[in-house]
Amino acid sequence: MPHSYENGVYAGLAQQLKYLYVEEGVKSLPENAFKNCPELTFVELPASLEKIGPMCFYGCPKLVDIEFAQNSKLVYRDDAIYSADGTKLFWVRETLTEFVIEKEVTWINRALFASDEGFGATTVSAFKNITINADLKLLPASTFYKCFELETVTFNGVIEEIAGYGESGEVEVDPDLGATTGDMQAFHISSPVGADGKLKSLTFKSGLKRIGTGAFAYINCLQTLSLPNTVEEIAIDAFGLGDATNLVSITVTGDASTDAGVIYTDQNNFALYVRNAGLGEGNDKGDLLMYVAKGNSKVTEFAVPDGVTYIATEGREGLGVGKTLAHNHVDGLCVRRNGYAFGHRARRHNHVDGLCVRRNGSAQKGYAARVVEIYQSRYFARS
């Protein structure tokens, strides 16, 4: 491969390619560069190489022999490619079932463990158990994209931010086609046309600060989620439009009196709330109900507590289909606004303060006569 090789050149789907030699002078290999080359077995890379793009060697199941020139800026060890100092992790062979990211790593590539079932795919990620001992400022876009076999992700280190849909900042999101494989949510595991996945539980350590858009929207298999009270910013659609249907429990850990962020849960770990509606400590208009663990079949009726005056517009579908919500709700999903039923599947008729309408249309007295508003900001953040 000549030194004139630049970003944008794609050599993937070279079905007969077995040996790859990249000349000195090449500084980077772009995203998807040699994706889905099923016969590729040997790669020789130059000392000048500084960066390998996401999924550069994805779909190369026979690639087990990678050599770097002497004094190279990158190294190959234990089925992965790292920076020479071990702080950056660029690629991991997708035929592995287990992998550990060690403490010295401070940065990982986008789509590090991702699978791609699209055109030309020759393999799917086999990862079942991932352990992250490293402290990472960012869990990047598409880290676990369509990892259907993934059973556990253990965070022994601190993750400060979970990337959301189209948030990498490295790939332009097409307004018609949407984000690319390498720019999806970090946990985009379930597929509308594939498996729901096997990942049932996630626990994040204290230090998590930001949760991106749609971060947990496509983990239909997830049953329990534990977040720390250090979260300072969370996207309004972090759980999507009711997609995380099997959640039984949402917990928020930590002492609420120390280093408290914007989120908290109720005593049953059923509902997730945002303090001061994400408007900061100066806001005195009340808290926001963001999402409920509607996979918890033990909860059949739920009343919005006093002090909560907002419901996230993107989260209204997740407010418990089939459950009765007191406080100005319609069809178990929607809230009253300006005297009318408002929201998804709203029944457009006048609504009375303090009156709740069940899914079957029968009325029930509410606990308080007040208006619960739809909150339409994109992010809730601590000021």
C-alpha positions in Angstrom: 0.0 0.0 0.0 1.7 3.2 -1.1 2.5 6.2 1.1 0.0 8.3 -0.9 -2.8 6.3 0.7 -5.1 8.9 2.3 -8.4 9.0 4.2 -11.4 8.2 2.1 -9.9 5.3 0.1 -11.8 2.1 0.9 -10.2 -1.3 0.1 -12.8 -3.4 1.9 -14.6 -6.4 0.4 -11.3 -7.4 -1.3 -12.3 -11.1 -1.1 -9.0 -12.6 -2.2 -6.7 -10.2 -0.2 -4.4 -12.3 2.0 -1.3 -10.1 2.6 -1.2 -6.4 3.2 2.0 -4.3 3.3 1.7 -0.6 4.1 4.6 1.6 3.1 6.5 4.0 5.5 4.9 7.5 5.4 1.3 6.5 5.9 0.1 8.1 9.1 -3.5 6.8 9.4 -5.8 4.1 8.1 -9.4 5.4 7.8 -12.6 4.0 9.1 -13.7 0.7 7.4 -10.4 0.7 5.3 -10.1 -3.1 5.1 -13.4 -4.1 6.4 -14.8 -7.5 5.4 -11.6 -9.0 3.8 -12.3 -12.6 4.9 -9.0 -14.1 3.6 -6.7 -11.4 5.1 -4.2 -13.2 7.3 -1.1 -11.0 7.5 -0.6 -7.2 7.8 2.7 -5.3 8.0 2.4 -1.7 9.2 5.0 1.1 9.1 6.5 3.0 12.0 4.9 6.2 10.7 1.4 4.9 11.4 -0.2 6.9 14.3 -3.9 6.1 14.0 -6.2 3.3 12.9 -9.9 4.2 12.2 -12.9 2.5 13.6 -13.7 -1.0 12.1 -10.6 -0.7 9.9 -10.0 -4.5 10.1 -13.5 -5.6 11.1 -14.7 -8.7 9.3 -11.2 -10.1 8.9 -11.6 -13.3 11.0 -8.3 -14.9 9.8 -6.2 -11.8 10.7 -4.0 -13.1 13.5 -0.5 -11.9 12.4 0.1 -8.2 12.5 3.6 -6.8 12.5 4.8 -3.2 13.0 8.2 -1.8 11.9 10.8 -1.1 14.6 10.2 2.0 16.7 6.6 2.1 15.6 4.1 4.4 17.3 1.6 1.5 17.6 2.0 -2.1 18.9 0.1 -5.4 18.4 -0.4 -7.6 21.5 -3.0 -9.9 22.9 -5.2 -9.7 19.8 -5.4 -5.9 20.0 -3.7 -2.8 18.6 -2.5 -0.2 21.1 -0.5 3.0 21.0 3.1 2.3 22.0 2.6 3.7 25.5 -0.6 1.5 26.0 -2.9 4.5 26.6 -4.9 4.2 23.4 -6.8 1.1 22.2 -7.5 1.1 18.4 -8.7 -2.4 17.5 -9.7 -5.7 19.1 -10.2 -8.9 17.1 -14.0 -9.6 17.0 -13.7 -13.3 17.1 -12.8 -13.1 20.8 -15.4 -13.9 23.4 -13.8 -12.0 26.3 -11.7 -9.0 26.6 -10.3 -6.8 29.4 -9.4 -3.1 29.0 -6.6 -2.5 31.5 -6.1 0.5 33.7 -3.4 2.2 31.7 -5.9 2.8 28.8 -7.4 6.3 28.7 -8.9 6.3 25.2 -10.7 3.7 23.1 -11.7 3.8 19.4 -15.3 4.2 18.3 -17.1 0.9 17.5 -14.4 -1.0 19.3 -16.5 -4.1 19.9 -19.1 -3.4 17.3 -20.7 -5.9 14.9 -22.0 -5.1 11.4 -24.6 -7.3 9.8 -24.9 -5.1 6.7 -23.8 -5.7 3.1 -20.6 -7.7 2.7 -20.4 -8.7 6.4 -18.5 -11.9 6.9 -18.5 -12.2 10.7 -20.4 -10.8 13.7 -18.8 -9.9 17.0 -18.5 -12.9 19.3 -17.9 -10.9 22.5 -19.7 -12.2 25.6 -17.9 -10.7 28.5 -16.1 -7.3 28.6 -14.3 -5.9 31.6 -13.3 -2.3 31.7 -10.7 -1.6 34.4 -9.8 1.8 32.8 -11.0 5.2 33.6 -12.4 6.7 30.4 -13.6 10.2 29.8 -15.8 8.8 27.0 -17.5 5.5 26.2 -17.5 6.3 22.4 -20.2 5.9 19.8 -21.1 2.4 18.7 -18.8 0.7 21.3 -21.2 -2.2 21.6 -23.2 -1.8 18.4 -25.2 -4.9 17.7 -23.3 -7.1 20.1 -26.1 -9.6 20.3 -24.0 -12.2 22.2 -22.8 -9.8 24.9 -23.8 -11.0 28.4 -21.8 -8.8 30.8 -20.0 -5.4 30.7 -18.2 -4.8 34.0 -17.1 -1.3 34.8 -14.3 -1.3 37.4 -13.2 2.0 36.2 -15.0 5.4 35.9 -16.8 6.3 32.7 -17.4 10.1 32.6 -19.6 10.2 29.5 -21.8 7.7 27.5 -21.9 8.7 23.8 -25.3 9.0 22.2 -26.7 8.7 18.7 -24.8 10.8 16.1 -22.6 12.5 18.8 -19.1 11.4 17.8 -18.4 14.7 16.1 -16.3 12.8 13.7 -18.9 11.7 11.2 -21.5 13.9 9.5 -25.0 12.6 10.1 -27.0 12.3 6.9 -30.4 13.9 7.4 -32.0 11.2 5.2 -30.1 8.1 6.0 -29.2 8.9 9.6 -25.9 8.0 11.4 -23.5 5.5 10.2 -22.6 2.2 11.9 -19.7 3.9 13.7 -21.8 6.8 15.0 -24.6 5.0 16.8 -25.3 5.0 20.6 -22.6 3.3 22.7 -25.1 0.6 23.7 -27.1 0.2 20.5 -27.4 -3.5 21.1 -30.9 -4.6 20.1 -32.0 -4.6 16.4 -35.5 -4.1 15.0 -34.8 -7.0 12.6 -32.5 -9.0 14.7 -32.0 -10.2 18.3 -32.8 -8.3 21.4 -29.4 -9.2 22.9 -28.4 -10.9 26.2 -27.2 -8.0 28.3 -29.5 -7.9 31.3 -27.7 -5.5 33.8 -25.5 -2.4 33.8 -23.9 -0.7 36.7 -21.8 2.5 36.4 -19.5 3.8 39.1 -19.5 7.2 40.8 -18.0 9.7 38.4 -20.4 9.3 35.5 -21.4 12.9 34.4 -23.1 12.8 31.1 -25.6 10.4 29.3 -26.0 11.0 25.6 -29.1 11.0 23.4 -30.7 7.5 23.1 -27.9 6.0 25.2 -30.2 3.2 26.6 -32.8 3.3 23.8 -31.8 0.0 22.1 -31.1 -2.4 24.9 -34.4 -4.3 24.9 -32.8 -7.1 26.9 -31.8 -4.8 29.8 -33.6 -5.5 33.1 -31.6 -3.5 35.7 -29.8 -0.3 35.5 -27.7 1.4 38.2 -26.5 5.0 37.8 -24.5 7.1 40.2 -25.9 10.4 41.6 -22.9 12.2 40.0 -24.8 12.5 36.6 -24.9 16.2 35.7 -26.4 15.9 32.3 -28.8 13.4 30.7 -30.5 13.5 27.3 -34.3 13.8 27.3 -34.4 10.7 25.1 -31.8 8.7 26.9 -34.3 5.8 27.1 -35.8 6.4 23.7 -39.5 6.4 23.1 -40.3 3.5 25.4 -37.8 1.1 23.7 -36.2 -0.2 26.9 -39.4 -2.2 27.6 -37.9 -4.8 30.0 -36.4 -2.6 32.6 -37.5 -3.8 36.1 -35.3 -1.5 38.2 -33.6 1.8 37.9 -31.4 2.7 40.8 -29.4 5.8 41.6 -26.5 5.2 44.0 -24.6 7.5 46.3 -25.4 9.9 49.1 -27.9 12.4 48.0 -26.4 15.0 50.3 -22.9 14.9 48.7 -22.0 15.6 45.1 -25.6 15.1 44.0 -26.2 15.4 40.3 -29.6 15.9 38.6 -31.2 12.4 38.8 -32.8 10.4 41.6 -35.3 7.5 41.9 -38.2 6.6 44.1 -38.0 4.1 47.0 -39.2 1.3 44.7 -36.5 2.0 42.1 -39.3 2.3 39.6 -39.3 5.9 38.4 -36.3 8.1 37.4 -36.6 11.8 38.2 -34.6 15.0 37.3 -34.1 17.5 40.1 -35.4 21.0 39.4 -36.4 19.8 35.9 -32.8 20.2 34.9 -33.1 24.0 35.1 -30.6 24.4 38.0 -30.9 25.0 41.7 -32.5 28.4 41.1 -35.6 26.8 39.6 -38.5 26.5 42.0 -41.1 25.0 39.5 -40.6 21.4 40.6 -38.9 18.2 39.4 -39.3 16.2 36.2 -40.5 12.6 35.8 -38.2 11.2 33.1 -38.8 7.4 32.8 -40.3 4.4 34.6 -39.2 0.8 34.7 -42.3 -0.5 33.0 -41.0 -4.1 32.9 -41.8 -4.2 36.6 -45.1 -6.0 36.6 -45.6 -5.6 40.3 -46.3 -1.9 39.8 -49.8 -1.7 38.4 -50.7 1.9 39.5 -48.4 4.9 39.8 -49.1 8.4 41.1 -46.9 11.3 40.1 -45.7 12.6 43.5 -46.0 16.1 44.8 -43.1 18.2 43.7 -43.0 16.8 40.2 -44.5 19.2 37.7 -42.9 18.2 34.4 -42.8 15.0 32.3 -40.2 14.6 29.6 -41.8 14.8 26.2 -39.6 12.1 24.7 -40.1 9.8 27.7 -43.9 9.9 27.8 -44.3 6.6 26.0 -42.2 5.0 28.7 -44.5 6.0 31.5 -46.0 2.6 31.9 -48.4 1.3 29.3 -51.3 -0.4 31.1 -50.6 1.4 34.4 -52.8 4.1 35.8 -51.1 7.4 36.4 -52.7 9.9 38.7 -52.3 13.6 38.2 -53.8 14.8 34.9 -53.0 11.9 32.6 -54.8 10.5 29.6 -54.6 6.9 28.4 -51.9 6.1 30.9 -49.4 8.1 28.8 -50.2 11.7 28.4 -50.6 14.9 30.4 -53.0 17.7 30.5 -51.9 21.0 29.0 -54.0 24.1 28.6 -57.2 22.2 29.3 -56.7 19.5 26.6 -55.3 16.0 26.4 -51.8 16.4 25.1 -49.2 14.0 23.9 -48.8 10.6 22.1 -52.2 9.0 21.4 -53.9 11.8 23.3 -57.7 11.8 23.3 -58.6 15.3 22.4 -61.2 16.4 24.8 -61.4 18.8 27.7 -59.7 17.5 30.8 -60.4 18.4 34.4 -57.7 19.2 36.9 -57.1 16.3 39.3 -58.8 13.8 37.0 -57.0 10.8 35.5 -58.2 8.7 32.6 -57.3 5.0 32.4 -56.4 3.3 29.2 -59.9 1.9 29.0 -61.3 5.4 29.2 -62.8 5.2 32.7 -62.0 8.2 35.0 -60.3 8.1 38.3 -59.8 10.9 40.9 -56.3 12.3 41.1 -54.4 13.1 44.2 -53.9 16.8 43.4 -55.5 19.4 41.2 -52.6 20.8 39.3 -51.1 20.9 35.8 -48.3 18.6 34.9 -46.5 20.0 31.9 -44.6 18.5 29.0 -41.0 19.5 29.2 -39.3 19.7 25.7 -35.7 20.7 26.4 -33.2 18.3 24.8 -30.9 17.9 27.8 -31.3 18.2 31.5 -28.2 19.6 33.2 -27.0 20.7 36.5 -26.1 24.4 36.4 
